[in-house]
């Protein structure tokens, strides 16, 4: 009974959990099966965290876009002034 399970693919990446057959898992000793179950739980947790991170990045991009749009509207409604324009407004009474 071989308790060796190849968890890496040819590129050195951890194989997806659904790629392990029940026959492969049944060959494992109880100690190795416990380790595999811990690995599977860690992989699932990692996938959940990566998905949450991706969702957060999307939310940040949306918020930054909204901020940029608001900033552009503000600059359109309140264009930046120069010292000379301010002087003309105060001294000469121009708008």
C-alpha distances in whole Angstrom, upper triangle without the diagonal:
4,6,9,12,15,18,21,22,24,27,25,26,23,22,24,22,23,21,17,16,15,12,11,12,10,7,8,9,12,14,13,14,17,17,17,19,22,22,22,25,27,26,28,31,31,32,35,36,37,38,40,41,42,44,46,47,48,50,52,53,55,56,57,59,61,62,63,65,67,68,69,71,72,73,75,77,78,78,78,82,83,86,88,88,88,91,92,91,93,96,97,96,94,91
4,6,8,11,14,17,19,21,23,22,22,20,19,21,20,21,19,15,15,14,12,10,11,10,6,7,9,12,13,11,12,16,15,15,18,20,19,20,23,24,24,26,29,29,30,32,34,34,36,38,39,39,42,43,44,46,48,49,50,52,54,54,56,58,59,60,62,64,65,66,68,69,70,72,74,75,75,75,78,80,82,85,84,85,88,89,88,90,93,94,93,90,88
4,6,10,12,15,18,20,22,20,20,18,17,19,17,19,17,14,14,13,11,9,9,9,6,4,6,9,10,7,9,12,12,11,14,16,16,17,20,21,21,23,25,25,27,29,31,31,33,35,36,37,39,40,41,43,45,46,47,49,51,52,53,55,56,57,59,61,62,63,65,67,68,69,71,72,72,72,76,77,80,82,82,82,85,86,85,87,90,91,90,88,85
4,7,9,12,14,16,19,16,17,15,15,17,16,18,16,13,14,14,12,9,10,11,8,7,9,12,12,9,11,13,12,11,15,16,15,16,19,20,19,22,24,24,25,28,29,29,31,33,34,35,37,39,39,41,43,44,45,47,49,49,51,53,54,55,57,59,60,61,63,64,65,67,69,70,70,70,73,75,77,80,79,79,82,84,83,85,88,89,87,85,82
4,6,9,11,14,16,14,14,12,11,13,13,14,12,9,11,12,11,7,8,11,9,8,11,13,13,9,10,13,11,9,13,14,12,13,17,17,16,19,21,21,22,25,26,26,28,30,31,31,34,36,36,37,40,41,42,44,46,46,48,50,51,52,54,56,56,58,60,61,62,64,66,67,67,67,70,72,74,77,76,76,80,81,80,82,85,86,84,82,79
4,6,8,10,12,10,11,9,9,12,12,14,11,9,12,14,13,9,11,14,12,11,14,16,16,12,13,15,13,11,14,16,13,14,17,17,16,18,21,20,21,24,25,24,26,29,29,29,32,34,34,35,38,39,39,42,44,44,45,48,49,50,51,54,54,55,58,59,60,62,64,64,64,64,68,69,72,74,74,74,77,79,78,79,82,83,82,80,77
4,7,10,11,9,8,6,6,9,9,12,10,8,12,14,14,11,11,15,14,12,15,17,16,12,12,14,12,9,12,13,10,11,14,14,12,15,17,16,17,20,21,20,22,25,25,26,28,30,30,32,34,35,36,38,40,41,42,44,45,46,48,50,51,52,54,56,56,58,60,61,61,61,64,66,68,71,70,71,74,75,74,76,79,80,79,76,73
4,7,8,5,5,4,5,9,11,13,11,11,14,17,17,14,15,18,17,16,19,20,19,16,16,18,15,13,16,16,12,13,16,15,13,16,18,17,17,21,21,20,22,25,25,25,28,30,29,31,34,34,34,37,39,39,40,43,44,44,46,49,49,50,53,54,55,56,59,59,59,59,62,64,66,69,68,69,72,73,72,74,77,78,77,75,72
4,5,5,6,6,6,9,12,13,10,11,14,18,18,15,16,20,19,18,22,23,22,19,19,21,18,16,18,19,15,16,19,18,15,18,20,18,18,22,23,21,23,26,25,25,28,30,29,31,34,34,34,37,39,39,40,43,44,44,46,48,49,50,52,54,54,56,58,59,59,59,62,63,66,69,68,69,72,73,72,74,77,78,77,74,71
4,6,7,10,9,13,16,17,14,15,17,21,21,18,20,23,22,21,24,26,25,22,22,24,22,19,22,23,19,19,23,21,19,22,24,21,21,25,26,23,25,29,28,27,30,32,31,32,36,36,36,38,41,40,41,44,45,45,47,50,50,51,53,55,55,57,59,60,59,59,63,64,67,69,68,69,72,73,73,75,77,78,77,75,72
4,6,9,10,13,16,18,15,17,20,23,23,20,22,25,24,23,26,28,27,23,24,25,22,20,23,23,19,19,22,20,18,21,22,20,19,23,23,21,23,26,25,24,28,29,28,29,33,33,32,35,37,37,38,41,42,42,44,46,47,47,50,52,52,53,56,56,56,56,59,60,63,65,65,65,68,70,69,71,74,74,74,71,69
4,7,9,12,15,17,15,16,19,22,22,19,20,24,22,21,24,25,24,20,21,22,19,17,20,19,16,17,20,18,15,19,20,18,18,22,22,20,22,25,24,24,27,29,28,29,32,32,33,35,37,37,38,41,42,42,44,47,47,48,50,52,52,54,56,57,56,56,59,60,63,65,65,66,69,70,69,71,74,75,74,72,69
4,6,9,12,14,13,14,18,20,21,18,19,23,22,21,23,24,23,20,20,21,18,16,18,17,14,14,17,15,12,15,17,14,14,18,18,16,19,22,21,21,24,25,25,26,29,30,30,32,34,34,35,38,39,39,42,44,44,45,48,49,50,51,54,54,54,54,57,59,61,64,63,64,67,68,67,69,72,73,72,69,67
4,6,9,12,10,11,15,17,19,15,16,19,19,18,20,21,20,16,16,17,14,12,14,14,10,10,13,12,9,12,14,12,13,16,17,16,18,21,20,21,24,25,25,27,29,30,30,33,35,35,36,39,40,40,42,45,45,46,49,50,51,52,55,55,55,55,59,60,63,65,65,65,68,70,69,70,73,74,73,71,68
4,6,8,7,8,12,15,16,13,14,17,17,17,20,21,20,17,16,17,15,12,14,15,11,11,14,13,10,13,15,14,13,17,18,17,18,22,22,21,24,26,26,27,30,31,31,34,36,36,37,40,41,42,43,46,47,47,50,51,52,54,56,57,57,57,60,62,65,67,66,67,70,71,70,72,75,76,75,72,69
4,5,5,8,11,14,16,14,14,17,18,18,21,21,21,18,16,18,16,12,13,14,11,9,12,12,9,10,13,12,11,14,16,15,16,19,20,19,22,24,24,25,28,29,30,31,34,35,35,38,39,40,41,44,45,46,48,49,50,52,54,55,55,55,59,61,64,66,65,65,69,70,69,71,74,74,73,71,68
4,5,6,9,11,14,12,11,15,16,15,18,18,18,15,13,15,14,10,10,12,10,7,10,11,8,9,13,13,11,14,17,16,17,20,21,21,23,25,26,27,29,31,31,33,35,36,37,39,41,42,43,45,47,48,49,51,52,54,55,57,57,57,61,63,66,68,67,67,71,72,71,72,76,76,75,73,69
4,6,8,10,13,12,12,15,17,17,20,20,21,18,15,17,17,13,13,15,13,10,13,15,12,12,15,16,14,16,19,18,18,21,23,22,24,27,28,28,30,32,33,34,36,38,38,40,42,43,44,46,48,49,50,52,53,55,56,58,58,59,62,65,68,70,69,69,72,73,72,74,77,78,76,74,70
4,6,10,11,10,11,14,15,16,19,20,21,17,16,18,17,13,14,17,14,12,15,16,13,14,18,17,16,19,21,20,21,24,25,24,26,29,29,30,33,34,34,36,38,39,40,42,44,45,46,48,50,50,52,54,55,56,58,60,60,60,64,66,69,71,70,70,74,75,74,76,79,79,78,75,72
4,7,8,6,7,10,12,12,15,16,17,14,12,15,14,11,12,15,13,11,14,16,14,15,18,18,17,20,23,22,23,26,27,27,29,31,32,32,35,37,37,39,41,42,43,45,47,47,49,51,52,53,55,57,58,59,61,62,63,63,67,69,71,74,73,73,76,78,76,78,81,82,80,78,75
4,5,5,6,9,10,12,15,16,18,15,13,16,16,13,14,17,16,14,17,19,17,18,21,22,21,23,26,25,26,29,30,30,32,34,35,35,38,40,40,41,44,45,46,48,50,51,52,54,55,56,58,60,61,62,64,65,66,66,70,72,75,77,76,76,80,81,79,81,85,85,84,81,78
4,5,5,6,9,10,13,14,17,14,12,15,16,13,13,17,16,14,17,19,18,18,22,23,22,24,27,27,27,30,32,32,33,36,37,37,39,41,42,43,46,47,48,50,51,53,54,56,57,58,60,62,63,64,66,67,68,68,72,74,77,79,78,78,82,83,81,83,87,87,86,83,80
4,5,5,6,9,13,14,17,14,12,16,17,14,15,19,18,17,20,22,21,21,25,26,25,27,30,30,30,33,35,35,36,39,40,40,43,44,45,46,49,50,51,53,54,56,57,59,60,61,63,65,66,67,69,70,71,71,75,77,80,82,81,81,85,86,84,86,89,90,89,86,83
4,6,5,7,11,13,15,12,10,14,14,11,13,16,15,14,18,19,18,20,23,23,23,25,28,28,29,31,33,33,35,37,38,39,41,43,43,45,47,48,49,51,53,54,55,57,58,59,61,63,64,65,67,68,69,69,73,74,77,80,79,79,82,84,82,84,87,88,87,84,81
4,5,6,9,10,12,9,7,11,11,9,10,13,13,12,15,17,16,17,20,21,21,24,26,26,27,30,31,32,33,36,37,38,40,41,42,44,46,47,48,50,51,53,54,56,57,59,60,62,63,65,66,67,68,68,72,74,76,79,78,78,81,83,81,83,86,87,85,83,80
4,5,8,9,12,10,8,12,13,11,12,16,16,15,18,20,20,21,24,25,25,27,29,30,31,33,35,35,37,39,40,41,43,45,46,47,49,50,52,53,55,56,58,59,61,62,64,65,67,68,70,71,71,72,75,77,80,83,82,82,85,86,85,86,90,90,89,87,84
4,7,9,12,10,9,13,14,12,14,17,17,17,20,21,21,22,25,26,26,29,31,31,32,35,36,37,38,41,41,43,45,46,47,49,51,52,53,55,56,58,59,61,62,64,65,67,68,70,71,72,73,73,76,78,81,84,83,83,86,87,86,88,91,92,90,88,85
4,6,8,6,6,9,10,9,11,14,14,14,17,19,19,20,23,24,25,27,28,29,31,33,34,35,37,39,40,41,43,44,45,47,49,50,51,53,55,56,58,59,60,62,64,65,66,68,70,70,71,71,74,76,79,81,81,80,84,85,84,86,89,90,88,86,83
4,5,5,6,9,10,10,12,14,15,16,18,20,21,22,24,25,27,28,30,31,33,34,36,37,39,40,41,43,45,46,47,49,51,52,54,55,56,58,60,61,62,64,66,67,68,70,71,72,73,73,76,78,80,83,82,82,85,87,86,87,90,91,90,88,85
4,5,5,6,9,10,10,12,14,15,16,18,20,21,22,24,25,27,29,30,31,33,34,36,37,39,40,42,43,45,46,48,49,51,52,54,55,57,58,60,61,63,64,65,67,69,70,71,72,72,75,77,79,82,81,81,84,86,84,86,89,90,89,87,84
4,5,5,6,9,10,11,13,14,16,17,19,20,21,23,25,26,27,29,31,32,33,35,36,38,39,41,42,43,45,47,48,49,51,53,54,55,57,58,59,61,63,64,65,67,69,69,70,70,73,75,77,80,79,79,82,84,83,84,87,88,87,85,82
4,5,5,6,9,10,10,12,14,15,16,18,20,21,22,24,26,27,28,30,31,33,35,36,37,39,40,42,43,45,46,47,49,51,52,53,55,57,58,59,61,62,64,65,67,68,68,68,71,73,75,78,77,77,80,82,81,82,85,87,85,83,80
4,5,5,6,9,10,10,12,14,15,16,18,20,21,22,24,25,27,29,30,31,33,34,36,37,39,40,42,43,45,46,48,49,51,52,54,55,56,58,60,61,62,64,66,66,67,67,71,72,75,78,77,77,80,81,80,81,85,86,84,82,79
4,5,5,6,9,10,11,12,14,15,17,18,20,21,23,24,26,27,29,30,32,33,35,36,38,39,41,42,43,45,47,48,49,51,53,54,55,57,59,59,61,63,64,65,66,66,69,71,73,76,75,75,78,80,78,80,83,84,83,81,78
4,5,5,6,9,10,11,12,14,15,16,18,20,21,22,24,26,27,28,30,31,33,35,36,37,39,41,42,43,45,47,47,49,51,52,53,55,57,58,59,61,63,63,64,63,67,68,71,74,73,73,76,78,76,78,81,82,81,79,76
4,5,5,6,9,10,10,12,14,15,16,18,20,21,22,24,25,27,29,30,31,33,35,36,37,39,40,42,43,45,46,48,49,51,52,54,55,57,58,60,61,62,63,62,66,68,70,73,72,72,75,77,75,77,80,81,80,78,75
4,5,5,6,9,10,11,12,14,15,17,18,20,21,23,24,26,27,29,30,32,33,35,36,38,39,40,42,44,45,46,48,49,51,53,54,55,57,59,60,61,61,62,65,67,69,72,71,71,74,76,74,76,79,80,79,77,74
4,5,5,6,9,10,11,12,14,15,16,18,20,21,22,24,26,27,28,30,32,33,35,36,37,39,41,42,43,45,47,48,49,51,52,53,55,57,58,59,59,59,63,65,67,70,69,68,72,74,72,73,77,78,76,74,71
4,5,5,6,9,10,10,12,14,15,16,18,20,21,22,24,25,27,29,30,31,33,35,36,37,39,41,41,43,45,46,47,49,51,52,53,55,57,57,58,58,61,63,65,68,67,67,70,72,71,72,75,76,75,73,70
4,5,5,6,9,10,11,12,14,15,17,18,20,21,23,24,26,27,29,30,32,33,35,36,38,39,40,42,44,45,46,48,50,51,52,54,56,56,57,57,61,63,65,68,67,67,70,72,70,72,75,76,74,72,69
4,5,5,6,9,10,11,12,14,15,17,18,20,21,23,24,26,27,29,30,32,33,35,36,38,39,41,42,43,45,47,48,49,51,53,54,55,56,56,59,61,64,66,65,65,68,70,68,70,73,74,72,71,68
4,5,5,6,9,10,10,12,14,15,16,18,20,21,22,24,26,27,28,30,31,33,35,36,37,39,40,42,43,45,46,47,49,51,52,53,53,53,57,59,61,64,63,63,66,68,66,67,71,72,70,68,65
4,5,5,6,9,10,10,12,14,15,16,18,20,21,23,24,25,27,29,30,31,33,35,36,37,39,40,42,43,45,46,48,49,51,52,52,52,56,58,60,63,62,62,65,67,65,67,70,71,70,68,65
4,5,5,6,9,10,11,12,14,15,17,18,20,21,23,24,26,27,29,30,32,33,35,36,38,39,40,42,44,45,47,48,50,51,51,52,55,57,60,63,61,61,65,66,64,66,69,70,69,67,63
4,5,5,6,9,10,11,12,14,15,16,18,20,21,22,24,26,27,28,30,32,33,34,36,37,39,41,42,43,45,46,48,48,49,50,53,55,58,60,59,59,62,64,62,64,67,68,66,64,61
4,5,5,6,9,10,10,12,14,15,16,18,20,21,22,24,25,27,29,30,31,33,35,36,37,39,41,42,43,45,46,47,48,48,51,53,55,58,57,57,60,62,61,62,65,66,65,63,60
4,5,5,6,9,10,10,12,14,15,17,18,20,21,23,24,26,27,29,30,32,33,35,36,37,39,40,42,44,45,46,47,47,50,53,55,58,57,57,60,61,60,62,65,66,64,62,59
4,5,5,6,9,10,11,12,14,15,17,18,20,21,23,24,26,27,28,30,32,33,34,36,38,39,41,42,43,44,45,46,49,51,54,57,55,55,59,60,58,60,63,64,62,60,57
4,5,5,6,9,10,10,12,14,15,16,18,20,21,22,24,26,27,28,30,31,32,34,36,37,38,40,42,42,43,43,47,49,51,54,53,53,56,58,56,57,61,62,60,58,55
4,5,5,6,9,10,10,12,14,15,17,19,20,21,23,24,25,27,29,30,31,33,35,36,37,39,41,41,42,42,46,48,50,53,52,52,55,56,55,57,60,61,59,57,54
4,5,5,6,9,10,11,12,14,15,17,18,20,21,23,24,26,27,29,30,32,33,35,36,38,39,40,41,41,45,47,50,53,51,51,55,56,54,56,59,60,58,56,53
4,5,5,6,9,10,11,12,14,15,16,18,20,21,22,24,26,27,28,30,32,33,34,36,37,38,39,40,43,45,48,51,49,49,53,54,52,54,57,58,56,54,51
4,5,5,6,9,10,10,12,14,15,16,18,20,21,22,24,26,27,28,30,31,33,34,36,37,37,37,41,43,46,48,47,47,50,52,50,52,55,56,54,52,49
4,5,5,6,9,10,11,13,14,15,17,19,20,21,23,24,26,27,29,30,32,33,35,36,36,37,40,43,45,48,46,47,50,51,50,52,55,55,54,52,49
4,5,5,6,9,10,11,12,14,15,17,18,20,21,23,24,26,27,29,30,32,33,34,35,36,40,42,45,47,46,46,49,50,49,50,54,54,52,50,47
4,5,5,6,9,10,10,12,14,15,16,18,20,21,22,24,26,27,28,30,31,32,33,34,37,39,42,45,43,43,47,48,46,48,51,52,50,48,45
4,5,5,6,9,10,10,12,14,15,16,18,20,21,22,24,25,27,28,30,31,31,32,35,38,40,43,42,42,45,46,45,47,50,50,49,47,44
4,5,5,6,9,10,11,12,14,15,17,18,20,21,23,24,26,27,29,30,31,31,35,37,40,43,41,41,45,46,44,46,49,50,48,46,43
4,5,5,6,9,10,11,12,14,15,16,18,20,21,22,24,26,27,28,29,30,34,36,39,41,40,40,43,44,42,44,48,48,46,44,41
4,5,5,6,9,10,10,12,14,15,16,18,20,21,22,24,26,26,27,27,31,33,36,39,37,37,41,42,40,42,45,46,44,42,39
4,5,5,6,9,10,10,12,14,15,16,18,20,21,22,24,25,26,26,30,32,35,38,36,36,40,41,39,41,45,45,43,41,38
4,5,5,6,9,10,11,12,14,15,17,18,20,21,23,24,25,26,30,32,35,38,36,36,40,40,38,41,44,44,42,40,37
4,5,5,6,9,10,10,12,14,15,16,18,20,21,22,23,24,28,30,33,36,34,34,37,38,36,38,41,42,40,38,35
4,5,5,6,9,10,10,12,14,15,16,18,20,20,21,22,25,28,31,33,31,31,35,36,34,36,40,40,39,36,33
4,5,5,6,9,10,10,12,14,15,16,18,20,20,21,25,28,31,33,31,31,35,35,34,36,39,40,38,35,32
4,5,5,6,9,10,11,12,14,15,16,18,19,21,24,27,30,32,30,30,34,34,33,35,38,38,36,34,31
4,5,5,6,9,10,10,12,14,15,16,17,18,22,24,27,30,28,27,31,32,30,32,35,36,34,32,29
4,5,5,6,9,10,10,12,14,15,15,16,20,23,26,28,26,26,30,30,29,31,34,35,33,31,28
4,5,5,6,9,10,11,12,14,15,16,20,23,27,28,26,26,30,30,29,31,34,34,32,30,26
4,5,5,6,9,10,11,12,13,15,19,22,25,27,25,24,28,29,27,29,32,32,30,28,25
4,5,5,6,9,10,10,11,12,16,19,22,24,22,22,26,26,24,26,30,30,28,26,23
4,5,5,6,9,10,10,12,15,18,22,23,21,22,25,25,24,26,29,29,28,25,22
4,5,5,6,8,10,12,16,19,22,24,21,21,25,25,23,26,29,28,26,24,20
4,5,5,6,8,10,13,17,20,21,19,19,22,23,20,23,26,26,24,22,19
4,5,5,5,7,10,14,17,19,16,17,20,20,19,21,24,24,23,20,17
4,6,6,9,12,15,19,20,17,18,21,21,19,22,25,24,22,19,16
4,6,10,12,16,19,20,16,17,20,20,17,20,23,23,20,18,14
4,6,9,12,15,16,13,13,17,17,15,17,20,20,18,16,13
4,6,10,13,14,11,12,16,16,14,17,20,19,18,16,13
4,7,10,12,10,10,14,15,14,16,19,19,18,16,14
4,7,8,6,7,10,11,10,13,15,16,15,13,12
4,5,5,6,9,10,11,12,14,15,15,14,13
4,6,5,6,9,10,11,12,13,14,14,14
4,5,5,6,9,10,10,11,13,12,13
4,5,5,6,9,10,10,11,9,9
4,5,5,6,8,10,10,9,9
4,5,5,6,8,9,9,11
4,6,5,5,7,6,8
4,6,6,5,4,6
4,6,5,7,9
4,6,8,11
4,6,9
4,7
4
